[in-house]
């Protein structure tokens, strides 16, 4: 799967172009890139979120691809300060929602509870119009979230989960069909329902 196809797939899955994708594609860093704000606990939480979105089935999931650590680097290097702020505030919001709904830390939730929480956020993000931070007065008052009101923080999480997984070795070779050295062009390759997409 080439970069252009991957970025199109992410846009189709989340309803908008990948945030920060132009910098990544050009091999550049955001002017706001700086020292990372993410702790080991944050990276573990990102791994759990990505694993809930892309769980292990007959193929490895997002944790096996190490998505959390890569997501933290991409946010730090490719996102503007506004998007970095929205992303980090979104992680705090997920922790708050977890405690409100389930009386537990997000990391302690059962897989079905994580899926329930993130599925609701995904629905909210698809409806658009808000940053998703209205439930917390301290977070909603952020000027950054007001300016970026049309972008929901879960969209950023979902985009990065998809991108980091399908651009990883695990995602590209085990979740997708992969041929290290592709052969001749075949414009009429047989397809049967359920076949994996091609990585090459």
Buried (B, 14 or more C-beta within 10 A) or exposed (E): BEEEEBBBBBBEBBEBEBBBBEBBEEEEEBEBBEEBEBEEEBBBBBBBBBBBBBBEEEBBBBBBBBBBBBBBBBBBBBBBEBBBBBBBBBBBBBBBBBEEEBEEEBEEBEEEBBBBBBEEBBEBBEEEEBBBBEEBEEBBEBEBBEEBBEBBBBBBBBBBBBBBBBBBEBBBBBBBBBEEEEEEEEEEEEEEEEEEEEBE
